[in-house]
Amino acid sequence: MEVVIESIPTRVTDEDNAILLSPVSMEEVRNAVFHMHPDKSPGPDGFGPGFFQHFWDIVGGEVTMFCRSNGLLHGVRVARGAPQISHLLFADDCFLFLRANTKESIHMKWVLDTYSAASGQQINFDKLILCFSANVHAQTRNDVVDALGVREGNTSGKYLGLPSLVGRNKKVILAYLKDKIVARVCNWNTRFLSPAGREVLLKTVIQTMPSYAMMVFLLPLGLCREIETIMNEYWWTRTTGNGKGIKWKSWNGLCAPKSRGGMGFRKLHEMNLACSNPSFIWRGMLEVQSVLKKGCMDPWLPVELEPYVQTALHETIANAPVSSLLNAHGTGWDAEYIRDIFDPCDVERILNIIFP
């Protein structure tokens, strides 16, 4: 092991390590505060940077002490190398993140008590709940609960109508969507509806039920297929769950336009990609990136027949914004740079665009 460690070159010198481990100085905090614009948004205490800059001689010491004590609580990282998240605010709810140990629990209790004493706003600990990782032992959980005086809650509940925590098995977590659809379809089993009536119910009710979850989650393909099987079974047999009847056409066939012999139903996965809000899971972002690229490629050349550049650009600059073609002052085109990377036909069209 020592041979392996000695073979690894040192990147952080002793001097660099000493600087990184040294306490934050008052001058460093002052420089950071005075580099902020005075009119920036205020912090949780309601004071903006301008207040601390104007009264630095009075509050500078307390601000520095606060920065030095900033390592007493550790947030959560969503990925390696990502910044720590100490809290999240949603509507009238607040999520606080810390490590599950007695030391940080005591400090978090001190922070909450200090906030209550300073603001006059009392915290109702009866409404608070603790959520632990599955790796936290029972004894550690009890110690944290005792230190904070907050009960342990159930993490399998919902928040704003969606699962509060989602693990790797999303199909199990999101199975409630299928259960809701099955329950709704079972209520229709006793109704003698015409094909037109079933079409309206499937399009306006069933296919819209998972749309809210689709805006946040990328539904598993297996779950989408199971829901589509239920809809296909109800369309052909007027019922579901009994295995009777013949399905004369697959769901993919029914999703074709009516002009092509289908019924115009929607494929759930494609609907999910269209509804997906690329903010929850990076995997969802990767799935819809082709859709985003098609929708974000705006024509910018003033030529009606061909408003896009014809030059085969290198991949390193193919997605660069148009603003990268401007000069250093942003007042006009960088003609030399444009002539270097574009074909003559595109150069002429780009340089003919006159700035206002």
VODREN-121094 format. One record per residue: residue in one letter; x negated, y negated, z of N, C-alpha, C in turn. Coordinates in steps of 0.05 Angstrom, whole numbers, padded with zeros to 5 digits, always signed. Atoms other than C-alpha are relative to their C-alpha. Example, Ala and Ser with C-alpha at 12.3 -4.5 7.8 and 13.67 -1.06 7.14 Angstrom:
residues 2
a-00018+00024+00000-00246+00090+00156-00018-00024+00000
s+00016+00024-00001-00273+00021+00143+00015-00022+00014
This chain:
residues 356
m-00017+00024+00000+00000+00000+00000-00017-00025+00000
e+00017+00024-00001-00056-00049+00017-00014-00005-00026
v+00012+00003+00026-00089-00035-00050+00019-00014-00019
v-00020+00012+00018-00025-00053-00086+00004-00030+00007
i-00004+00028-00009-00015-00117-00044-00024-00017-00008
e+00024+00016+00007-00087-00139-00056-00002-00005-00030
s+00001+00004+00029-00077-00131-00131+00019-00021-00010
i-00019+00021+00007-00020-00181-00131-00012-00027+00004
p+00012+00026-00003-00046-00251-00145+00017-00018+00018
t-00013+00019-00017-00029-00305-00095+00008-00025-00015
r-00010+00024+00013+00014-00361-00122+00003-00023+00018
v-00003+00021-00020+00027-00400-00059-00025-00002+00017
t+00025+00004-00016-00036-00428-00027+00007-00005+00029
d-00005+00006-00028-00045-00438+00047+00009-00028+00004
e-00009+00028-00002-00038-00513+00037+00029-00003-00008
d-00028+00001+00008+00027-00503-00001+00018+00012+00021
n-00016-00013-00020+00053-00456+00052+00003-00018+00025
a-00002+00018-00023+00036-00505+00107+00019-00023-00005
i-00018+00022+00006+00074-00560+00071+00029+00010+00001
l-00027-00011+00000+00135-00515+00061+00010+00006+00028
l-00008-00007-00027+00136-00494+00134+00000-00023+00019
s+00001+00023-00018+00124-00563+00163+00028-00011+00004
p-00026+00013-00005+00183-00598+00196+00005-00024-00019
v-00007+00022+00017+00220-00649+00155-00007-00026+00014
s+00008+00026-00012+00191-00718+00168+00021-00021-00004
m-00020+00022+00002+00231-00781+00179-00004-00015-00027
e+00005+00014+00025+00197-00812+00118+00012+00015-00024
e-00011-00015+00022+00219-00755+00073+00030-00003-00001
v-00029+00003-00001+00291-00761+00096+00008-00028-00009
r-00005+00028+00008+00288-00837+00087-00002-00003-00030
n+00003+00002+00029+00262-00830+00016+00024+00013-00015
a-00023-00013+00013+00318-00781-00001+00025-00017+00002
v-00024+00016-00004+00372-00826+00028-00001-00025-00018
f+00002+00025+00015+00346-00889-00007-00002+00004-00030
h-00001-00006+00028+00342-00854-00074+00028+00005-00010
m-00028-00003+00008+00417-00845-00073+00013-00028-00007
h-00015+00025+00007+00464-00897-00104+00017-00007+00024
p-00016+00008-00025+00497-00937-00047+00030+00006-00002
d-00029-00004+00003+00566-00926-00077+00008+00028-00007
k-00007-00027+00004+00563-00851-00083+00022+00009+00019
s-00022-00010-00017+00621-00810-00054-00009+00005+00028
p+00008-00005-00028+00621-00808+00022+00001+00029+00007
g+00001-00027-00010+00607-00745+00061+00024+00006+00017
p-00022-00008-00017+00653-00708+00109+00006-00020+00022
d-00004+00020-00022+00643-00764+00161+00012-00026-00011
g-00012+00024+00011+00670-00816+00113-00019-00022-00007
f+00020+00020+00006+00605-00855+00106-00016+00007-00025
g+00016-00004+00025+00570-00864+00039-00029-00006+00005
p+00028+00006-00003+00496-00872+00026-00006-00029+00007
g+00004+00028-00006+00503-00948+00030+00000-00006+00030
f-00001+00004-00029+00521-00944+00104-00027+00009+00013
f+00025-00010-00012+00459-00902+00122-00024-00016-00009
q+00022+00017+00009+00414-00946+00080+00000-00027+00015
h-00001+00026-00014+00439-01010+00113-00007+00002+00029
f+00005-00003-00029+00436-00983+00184-00021+00022+00006
w+00020-00021-00004+00376-00938+00176-00016-00003+00026
d+00016+00005-00025+00339-00971+00234+00015+00011+00025
i-00016-00009-00023+00396-00948+00280+00006+00030-00002
v-00009-00028+00003+00418-00880+00252-00021+00018-00012
g+00021-00016+00013+00353-00857+00219-00009+00023+00016
g+00010-00022-00017+00330-00816+00278+00020+00023+00002
e-00021-00021-00002+00397-00779+00284+00002+00015-00026
v-00002-00013+00026+00399-00765+00210-00023+00020-00004
t+00023-00017+00002+00329-00737+00212+00003+00025+00017
m-00004-00023-00017+00345-00692+00271+00021+00019-00011
f-00020-00017+00013+00406-00667+00234-00012+00017-00022
c+00013-00015+00022+00364-00648+00173-00019+00021+00011
r+00018-00020-00012+00314-00613+00218+00014+00025+00011
s-00016-00023-00012+00369-00570+00249+00017+00014-00021
n-00017-00011+00022+00397-00552+00180-00005+00030-00004
g+00005-00028+00004+00366-00483+00183+00012+00018+00020
l-00012-00016-00020+00407-00459+00241+00024+00016-00010
l-00023-00014+00012+00464-00436+00196-00008+00008-00029
h+00006-00009+00027+00457-00395+00132+00026+00007-00014
g-00024-00006+00015+00510-00392+00079-00003+00026-00015
v-00001-00024+00016+00523-00340+00026-00009-00007-00029
r+00009+00004+00028+00491-00332-00043+00017+00018-00018
v-00016-00016+00019+00533-00308-00102-00018+00016-00018
a+00019-00015+00016+00470-00283-00137-00028-00007+00009
r+00028+00005-00007+00395-00279-00128-00009-00026-00013
g+00010+00025+00010+00363-00347-00135+00021-00022+00000
a-00021+00020+00000+00430-00383-00129-00001-00016+00027
p+00000+00015-00025+00438-00438-00077+00020+00011+00020
q-00018-00010-00021+00470-00422-00010+00025-00017+00001
i-00026+00014-00003+00544-00439-00001+00007+00002+00030
s-00006+00001-00029+00559-00461+00070+00030-00002+00005
h-00029+00003-00005+00633-00478+00061+00014-00004-00027
l-00018+00005+00023+00690-00481+00010+00026-00011+00010
l-00026+00013-00008+00752-00524+00013+00020+00005-00022
f-00022-00005+00018+00817-00503-00020+00026-00011+00012
a-00025+00012-00010+00879-00547-00011-00004-00007+00030
d+00003+00006-00028+00887-00548+00065-00014+00022+00015
d+00015-00022-00013+00843-00487+00079-00030-00005-00003
c+00029+00003+00000+00769-00485+00095-00013+00026+00006
f+00015-00025-00003+00721-00426+00088-00028-00007+00010
l+00027+00005-00011+00658-00427+00131-00016+00026-00002
f+00016-00024+00004+00601-00378+00116-00024-00002+00019
l+00024-00003-00017+00547-00355+00165-00007+00029+00003
r+00009-00028-00005+00507-00294+00183+00014+00011+00024
a-00015-00013-00022+00541-00244+00228-00020+00007+00022
n+00016-00005-00024+00498-00252+00291+00008-00020+00021
t-00009+00016-00022+00507-00282+00359-00012-00028-00001
k+00013+00026+00001+00457-00339+00348+00015-00020-00018
e-00014+00018+00018+00492-00369+00287+00029-00004+00008
s-00027+00003-00010+00560-00356+00318+00002-00021+00021
i+00000+00020-00022+00542-00397+00379-00004-00028-00012
h+00005+00026+00012+00515-00453+00335+00025-00010-00016
m-00024+00007+00014+00578-00452+00292+00021-00010+00019
k-00019+00009-00021+00620-00458+00355-00007-00028+00009
w+00009+00027-00008+00578-00518+00375+00007-00021-00021
v-00007+00018+00021+00589-00550+00307+00030-00007+00000
l-00029+00004+00000+00664-00541+00311+00008-00017+00025
d-00006+00015-00024+00667-00567+00383-00009-00029-00003
t+00010+00027+00004+00624-00627+00365+00017-00016-00019
y-00018+00013+00019+00669-00643+00306+00026-00008+00014
s-00024+00006-00014+00730-00640+00350-00003-00024+00019
a+00005+00021-00019+00699-00685+00403-00005-00027-00014
a+00007+00025+00014+00674-00736+00352+00024-00011-00016
s-00022+00009+00017+00736-00739+00308+00027-00003+00015
g-00025-00001-00014+00790-00727+00359+00020+00019-00012
q-00017-00020+00013+00820-00674+00314-00006+00028+00012
q+00003-00026-00013+00831-00609+00353+00003+00022-00020
i-00001-00024+00017+00819-00542+00319+00016+00021+00013
n-00017-00022-00011+00872-00489+00329-00014+00027-00007
f+00015-00025+00004+00830-00426+00338+00019+00023-00004
d-00019-00022+00003+00893-00384+00338+00006+00004-00030
k-00005-00002+00029+00900-00398+00263-00025+00008-00016
l+00025-00008+00014+00828-00379+00247-00003+00030+00000
i+00006-00029+00001+00807-00309+00226-00029+00003-00009
l+00027-00008+00008+00739-00276+00217+00001+00022-00020
c+00002-00021+00020+00722-00235+00156-00029+00009-00002
f+00027-00011-00001+00661-00190+00157-00005+00016-00025
s+00008-00018+00021+00622-00153+00104+00003+00029+00010
a-00004-00028-00007+00631-00078+00103-00026+00011+00014
n+00025-00010-00011+00558-00071+00125-00004-00008+00029
v+00003+00010-00027+00569-00105+00193+00010+00022+00019
h-00008-00021-00019+00571-00055+00251+00022-00011+00019
a-00022+00007-00018+00629-00054+00300-00009-00017+00024
q+00010+00014-00023+00587-00078+00359-00007-00029-00007
t+00007+00027+00009+00561-00138+00320+00025-00016-00005
r-00025+00014+00004+00632-00155+00300+00012-00010+00026
n-00011+00008-00026+00654-00155+00372-00015-00023+00012
d+00016+00021-00011+00596-00199+00392+00006-00027-00013
v-00007+00025+00015+00613-00251+00338+00028-00010+00008
v-00028+00007-00008+00687-00249+00357-00001-00013+00027
d+00001+00011-00027+00670-00262+00430-00014-00027+00000
a+00014+00025+00001+00621-00318+00413+00017-00023-00011
l-00016+00021+00013+00669-00356+00368+00028-00003+00013
g-00027+00001-00011+00733-00339+00405+00021+00001-00022
v-00019-00002+00023+00767-00322+00338+00004+00029-00005
r-00007-00028+00005+00803-00258+00321-00010+00009-00028
e+00008-00012+00026+00781-00212+00265+00025+00004-00017
g-00023-00001+00017+00829-00215+00206-00003+00022-00021
n-00001-00020+00021+00848-00169+00149-00008-00013-00027
t+00010+00011+00025+00809-00183+00085+00014+00010-00025
s-00014-00011+00024+00856-00144+00040+00025-00016-00007
g-00024+00016+00006+00909-00199+00040-00004-00016-00026
k+00000+00017+00024+00924-00250-00014-00003-00029+00008
y+00003+00028-00004+00907-00323-00020+00010-00014-00026
l-00013+00014+00023+00950-00368-00066+00010+00021-00020
g-00013-00020+00017+00983-00305-00093-00019+00020-00013
l+00019-00017+00012+00918-00270-00112-00017+00013+00022
p+00017-00013-00021+00872-00220-00075-00022-00019+00010
s+00020+00019-00011+00827-00259-00028-00028+00010-00004
l+00027-00011+00005+00768-00211-00037+00003+00022-00021
v+00000-00020+00021+00753-00169-00098-00027+00014-00001
g+00024-00015+00001+00702-00114-00097-00006+00010-00028
r+00007-00010+00026+00674-00072-00153+00023+00015-00013
n-00022-00015+00012+00736-00029-00162+00024-00019-00003
k-00022+00019+00004+00781-00083-00190+00026+00013-00008
k-00024-00014+00008+00830-00032-00217+00017+00006+00024
v-00015-00006-00024+00850-00013-00147+00011-00026+00013
i-00008+00026-00012+00853-00085-00122+00023-00012-00015
l-00020+00013+00017+00895-00108-00181+00022+00019-00008
a-00022-00019+00006+00940-00047-00182+00027-00010+00007
y-00026+00011-00008+00994-00089-00150+00015-00011-00024
l-00013+00010+00024+01007-00119-00219+00016+00022-00014
k-00014-00023+00012+01025-00051-00247+00024+00008+00017
d-00022-00008-00018+01068-00035-00186+00024-00020-00003
k-00021+00020+00004+01107-00100-00195+00015+00004-00026
i-00012-00004+00026+01119-00086-00268+00017+00026-00001
v-00015-00025-00001+01141-00014-00255+00026-00005+00015
a-00024+00006-00016+01190-00039-00201+00020-00016-00016
r-00018+00016+00016+01219-00090-00249+00013+00016-00022
v-00011-00016+00022+01227-00041-00306+00020+00021+00011
c-00019-00020-00012+01260+00011-00260+00027-00013+00006
n-00025+00013-00004+01313-00041-00244+00016-00002-00026
w-00014+00003+00026+01329-00044-00318+00008+00028-00011
n-00006-00027+00011+01334+00032-00328+00030+00006-00002
t-00029-00006+00000+01408+00032-00312+00016-00018-00019
r-00014+00018+00018+01424-00023-00361-00001+00010-00028
f-00001-00009+00028+01446-00006-00431-00005-00025-00017
l+00007+00024+00015+01409-00060-00469-00006+00007-00029
s+00006-00004+00028+01403-00067-00544-00030-00004-00004
p+00028+00005+00006+01334-00067-00577-00008-00030+00002
a+00005+00029-00002+01339-00143-00582-00002-00009+00029
g+00001+00006-00028+01353-00147-00507-00026+00009+00013
r+00025-00010-00011+01294-00103-00490-00024-00016-00010
e+00022+00016+00011+01249-00144-00535-00003-00026+00016
v+00001+00025-00015+01268-00208-00499-00011+00004+00028
l+00009-00005-00028+01257-00177-00430-00030+00006+00000
l+00028-00007+00000+01189-00149-00449-00017-00025-00006
k+00016+00023+00008+01164-00214-00481+00002-00022+00021
t-00003+00023-00018+01192-00264-00431-00004+00006+00029
v+00002-00007-00028+01188-00225-00366-00025+00016+00005
i+00022-00018-00006+01139-00167-00367-00027-00011-00008
q+00026+00010+00010+01084-00198-00409-00009-00025+00013
t+00008+00025-00015+01085-00262-00368-00006+00005+00029
m+00005-00005-00028+01081-00228-00300-00030+00000+00007
p+00028+00001-00007+01005-00217-00302-00015-00024-00009
s+00015+00023+00011+00989-00284-00335-00014-00016+00021
y+00013+00016-00021+00974-00319-00269-00026+00013+00008
a+00025-00014-00007+00923-00266-00250-00020-00001-00023
m+00018+00000+00023+00895-00267-00321-00016-00026-00001
m+00015+00025+00000+00875-00340-00311-00024+00000+00018
v+00023-00002-00019+00827-00319-00256-00017+00025-00004
f+00014-00025+00002+00809-00246-00267+00000+00010-00029
l+00001-00016+00024+00787-00205-00326+00010+00028+00007
l-00012-00025-00009+00834-00146-00318-00015+00024-00013
p+00013-00024+00011+00803-00076-00327+00016+00010-00024
l-00013-00011+00024+00817-00044-00394+00019+00022+00006
g-00018-00022-00007+00846+00017-00361+00027-00009+00011
l-00025+00012-00011+00897-00025-00323+00017-00011-00022
c-00015+00011+00023+00916-00061-00387+00014+00022-00016
r-00012-00023+00016+00928+00006-00423+00023+00012+00015
e-00022-00012-00015+00971+00033-00366+00024-00018-00001
i-00023+00018+00001+01015-00029-00366+00013+00001-00028
e-00010-00001+00027+01021-00026-00442+00015+00027-00005
t-00014-00026+00002+01041+00048-00437+00028-00002+00012
i-00026+00004-00013+01097+00028-00389+00019-00016-00019
m-00016+00016+00017+01122-00025-00437+00008+00015-00025
n-00007-00016+00024+01118+00021-00497+00021+00021+00006
e-00020-00020-00008+01156+00075-00460+00028-00012+00003
y-00026+00013-00004+01211+00027-00440+00012-00009-00027
w-00011+00010+00025+01217-00001-00510+00013+00023-00016
w-00011-00021+00016+01229+00067-00542+00021+00017+00014
t-00018-00019-00014+01266+00106-00487+00020-00014+00019
r-00018+00015-00018+01302+00051-00447-00005+00007+00030
t+00006-00008-00028+01270+00081-00384-00030+00004+00002
t+00028-00004-00004+01203+00096-00354-00004+00019+00024
g+00007-00017-00023+01170+00147-00309+00010+00029-00002
n-00011-00027+00002+01209+00209-00331-00012+00017-00022
g+00014-00015+00022+01167+00229-00392+00018+00009-00022
k-00019-00008+00021+01229+00236-00436-00001-00019-00023
g-00001+00017+00023+01239+00209-00505-00025+00001-00018
i+00022+00000+00019+01195+00200-00566-00008-00029-00005
k+00011+00027+00007+01150+00140-00577-00008+00001-00029
w+00003-00003+00029+01155+00131-00652-00024-00016-00010
k+00023+00016+00009+01098+00080-00656-00016-00008+00025
s+00017+00008-00023+01038+00063-00612+00003-00029+00006
w-00002+00028-00008+01032-00002-00575-00015-00018-00019
n+00015+00016+00019+00980-00027-00624+00017-00006-00025
g-00018+00004+00022+01031-00017-00679+00022-00020+00006
l-00021+00019-00008+01084-00055-00640-00010-00028+00002
c+00011+00027-00003+01036-00113-00630-00005-00014-00026
a+00002+00012+00026+01032-00125-00704+00023-00020-00005
p-00022+00019+00006+01072-00184-00732+00024+00014-00012
k-00024-00012+00012+01143-00169-00753-00001+00002-00030
s+00002-00001+00029+01125-00185-00824-00017+00024-00010
r+00017-00023+00006+01077-00125-00821+00011+00026+00013
g-00013-00024-00010+01126-00076-00790-00002+00003+00030
g+00002-00001-00029+01111-00091-00717+00022-00016+00014
m-00020+00015-00015+01150-00127-00662-00011-00026+00011
g+00011+00026-00010+01102-00184-00646-00007+00000+00029
f+00008+00000-00028+01085-00160-00576-00030-00008+00002
r+00027+00008-00005+01019-00181-00545-00017+00022+00012
k+00019-00018-00013+00958-00139-00528-00010-00014+00025
l+00006+00013-00026+00944-00152-00455-00029-00009+00002
h+00028+00008-00002+00868-00153-00462-00006-00025-00016
e+00003+00024+00016+00870-00204-00518+00013-00024+00013
m-00014+00021-00015+00920-00244-00479-00017-00009+00024
n+00017+00006-00023+00873-00240-00419-00024-00018-00009
l+00022+00016+00009+00815-00267-00460+00009-00029-00007
a-00010+00027+00007+00858-00325-00484+00006-00016+00025
c-00008+00014-00024+00882-00342-00414-00023-00003+00020
s+00021-00001-00020+00816-00329-00378-00012-00027+00004
n+00013+00024-00008+00791-00389-00340-00029+00006+00007
p+00028-00009-00005+00714-00382-00344-00011-00014+00024
s+00010+00012-00024+00703-00401-00272-00003+00020+00023
f+00001-00019-00023+00711-00338-00230-00022+00020-00003
i+00020-00021+00003+00667-00283-00258-00016-00005-00026
w+00017+00004+00024+00608-00291-00305+00006+00021-00021
r-00007-00021+00019+00629-00225-00337+00024-00009-00017
g-00022+00011+00015+00694-00258-00357-00009-00022-00019
m+00012+00020+00017+00653-00316-00385-00012+00012-00025
l+00013-00014+00022+00613-00268-00428+00021+00011-00019
e-00021-00012+00017+00677-00235-00454+00013-00021-00018
v-00014+00021+00016+00707-00301-00478-00018-00019-00014
q+00018+00019+00012+00644-00334-00503+00004-00003-00030
s-00005+00002+00029+00660-00317-00576+00024-00017-00006
v-00024+00017+00004+00728-00349-00568-00007-00029+00005
l+00008+00027-00007+00697-00410-00535-00017-00013-00023
k+00017+00011+00021+00645-00418-00590+00017-00008-00024
k-00017+00007+00023+00699-00416-00644+00016-00026+00005
g-00016+00024-00006+00740-00468-00608-00015-00025+00005
c+00017+00024-00007+00682-00514-00590-00017-00010-00023
m+00016+00009+00022+00650-00520-00658+00015-00021-00016
d-00015+00022+00012+00677-00588-00678-00014-00010-00026
p+00012+00012+00024+00667-00614-00749-00008-00029+00005
w+00009+00027-00007+00625-00677-00744-00011-00016-00024
l+00008+00015+00024+00604-00694-00815+00024-00011-00014
p-00023+00013+00013+00650-00743-00851+00005+00010-00029
v-00005-00011+00026+00661-00696-00910+00023+00020+00002
e-00024-00016-00003+00730-00665-00918-00004+00029-00009
l+00003-00026+00010+00710-00606-00960-00018+00018+00016
e+00019-00016-00016+00651-00583-00917-00011-00018+00022
p+00008+00017-00022+00647-00619-00850-00022+00012+00018
y+00021-00012-00016+00593-00572-00823-00027-00001-00016
v+00026+00000+00013+00518-00572-00837-00004+00027-00013
q+00005-00024+00016+00494-00521-00889-00027+00012+00005
t+00027-00010-00005+00423-00514-00865+00000+00023+00019
a+00003-00023-00018+00404-00447-00834-00019-00008+00022
l+00017+00010-00023+00379-00472-00766-00011+00023+00016
h+00012-00020-00018+00333-00434-00721+00017+00003+00025
e-00017-00006-00023+00367-00401-00661-00006-00018+00024
t+00008+00017-00023+00329-00447-00613+00014-00027-00001
i-00013+00026+00002+00364-00509-00640+00028+00002-00013
a-00026-00003+00014+00427-00480-00672+00023-00010+00017
n-00022+00009-00018+00470-00497-00611-00006-00026+00014
a+00007+00025-00012+00437-00563-00595+00022-00021-00006
p-00020+00020+00005+00485-00623-00588-00009-00020-00021
v+00006+00021+00020+00489-00678-00641-00016-00022+00013
s+00014+00022-00013+00462-00727-00589-00031+00004-00001
s+00028-00005+00001+00394-00692-00595-00013-00011-00026
l+00011+00011+00025+00387-00722-00665-00003-00030+00001
l+00002+00029-00002+00388-00794-00639-00028-00007+00008
n+00026+00010-00008+00327-00837-00628-00002-00003+00030
a+00004+00002-00029+00298-00850-00559+00019-00019+00014
h-00017+00020-00012+00343-00910-00548+00030+00007-00003
g-00028-00008+00004+00407-00875-00571+00015-00019-00018
t-00013+00020+00016+00421-00931-00621+00002+00008-00029
g-00001-00009+00028+00412-00892-00686-00012+00027-00003
w+00011-00027+00006+00388-00829-00720-00030+00000+00002
d+00029-00005+00002+00318-00802-00713-00005+00012-00027
a+00001-00009+00028+00308-00799-00788-00023+00019-00005
e+00023-00018+00005+00239-00766-00786+00007+00028+00011
y-00007-00026-00012+00265-00710-00740+00021+00014-00017
i-00022-00012+00016+00327-00699-00783-00011+00011-00026
r+00011-00010+00026+00286-00693-00847-00017+00025+00004
d+00016-00023-00005+00242-00641-00813+00016+00026+00002
i-00015-00025-00006+00297-00592-00795+00024+00005-00018
f-00023-00004+00017+00353-00603-00846-00007+00000-00029
d+00003+00000+00029+00359-00590-00920+00007-00028-00011
p-00005+00028+00011+00361-00653-00965+00030-00007-00002
c-00028+00006+00002+00436-00647-00976+00012-00008+00026
d-00010+00007-00027+00450-00648-00901-00013-00026+00010
v+00013+00025-00009+00399-00703-00889+00014-00024-00011
e-00014+00022+00012+00435-00749-00937+00027-00005+00013
r-00027+00003-00012+00503-00736-00906-00002-00010+00029
i+00002+00008-00027+00478-00745-00835-00009-00029+00002
l+00011+00028-00001+00438-00810-00848+00020-00020-00010
n-00020+00018+00010+00499-00839-00884+00021-00007+00021
i-00018+00006-00022+00538-00838-00818-00010-00026+00014
i+00008+00026-00011+00535-00910-00794+00010-00003+00028
f-00008+00004-00028+00535-00925-00720+00015-00026+00003
p-00016+00025-00003+00586-00978-00696-00017-00021+00013
